[in-house]
């Protein structure tokens, strides 16, 4: 297969940003399709391999130097077609039934148009675009003073846009004129300021935003920044999520990396207030890991790292089901690529008309899990004590 090796070497040397491997040689091949995309994280470039089965997708990160060998591994035995796109050329490999290799490439005007199209689509994808006057992103070092994305901060720029995109998905469903938003455990992250900009400047919604945190110096600093930005309806308060009192209507609750059971208290408050929308990125789910015991499923507790990860996933599954059981349509979504952070699950919950049957089923599933592993889970206990479940 010398022709195949030479073709793949040429493609690899062009540093493609996207590769699609398809057309299985037979149905016994495990994967239906392979996507390989050029990624960047923390100033380092690498390729992410996505392997698609009938029902799942598996991810693997490889070094740039290993791309050639990885492409040949897939094409030698399993697949008959490869398409690749680099900044200068497009490539195509096809292997016939008689194992003859056909190698094609295109450049010039076609590629220029493709690059323009790619650039245009990329620009449309982001809600916070380059050139916008977002002072928080300048202070954070994501934007230059001219509004250009700092290259080393591009992953942070994408992460911020992803979070706003997940919120925007719900906001676009209704013609909101005003919203009251509580951000629990806001910390000194500038995301709260970017969100305020999104609501006021982009969506033209009259919002009242309150950030809550335990650190007095952080609260004072954030209030100073809000004043400097002239964000009149954004202010920050000192307080604990557990026991926080707010007597007025709350439309949206946000928690970004509220640690361990702080997420549970935030969700509990949101439920008590009958909040319309909840966006929560949990963090450091230690509670169930310390309690996890099971005779029939001890395989999950035999290895510390497995127990820790399974307990974290169980925690968020319980939270999602509990939200369903009290009338929220709930999704667990990938917030950011797992290559950038293991804390990549976002809980998006929207108050909806959930059928009684579905609510009961969600709660029953939680009851079964808690019984199996002898869990005492905070959100479950709080809702039980209040008679909400």
Secondary structure as UniProt FT lines:
FT   HELIX           2..13
FT   TURN            14..15
FT   STRAND          18..24
FT   TURN            27..28
FT   STRAND          33..41
FT   TURN            42..43
FT   STRAND          44..52
FT   STRAND          57..62
FT   HELIX           64..66
FT   HELIX           67..77
FT   STRAND          79..85
FT   STRAND          90..95
FT   TURN            97..98
FT   STRAND          101..106
FT   HELIX           109..125
FT   TURN            130..131
FT   HELIX           135..139
FT   TURN            140..141
FT   TURN            145..146
FT   HELIX           151..153
FT   HELIX           154..171
FT   TURN            172..173
FT   STRAND          178..184
FT   TURN            187..188
FT   HELIX           191..197
FT   HELIX           198..202
FT   STRAND          206..213
FT   HELIX           216..228
FT   TURN            229..230
FT   TURN            232..233
FT   STRAND          234..238
FT   TURN            242..243
FT   STRAND          252..259
FT   TURN            260..261
FT   HELIX           262..272
FT   TURN            273..274
FT   STRAND          277..283
FT   HELIX           287..291
FT   TURN            296..297
FT   HELIX           298..300
FT   HELIX           304..325
FT   TURN            326..327
FT   STRAND          328..334
FT   TURN            338..340
FT   STRAND          345..351
FT   HELIX           356..373
FT   HELIX           378..385
FT   TURN            386..387
//
